[in-house]
Amino acid sequence: MAADDSSIDGKMRPDARVVNEFHSNDDVDKDSNSHHHTLGGGANQASPGSHRHDGTDSVQLLEGVELSGSRGGNFAVQSIIQALVLLGASDNTTA
């Protein structure tokens, strides 16, 4: 099949107006299984490529993670390592 071939005969394809009419009743952002999602910060929306994880346009990075321990001691470092593991880091540190 050539790059411009399609499994649907080009003469049978609906025009853009008809396709838009079909989509006017679609389940946009209804839930995570919706066929289409708009861009935004909502639970059922897709994040735009420019989101920053600072809480303004998406979930804030490390939201709900609490760091503890004295800033001058190793307990604080251990708390930071645990927070990074929650984000997917591997803890290969030694005691």
Beta strands, then each sheet from edge to edge (+ up, - down):
end
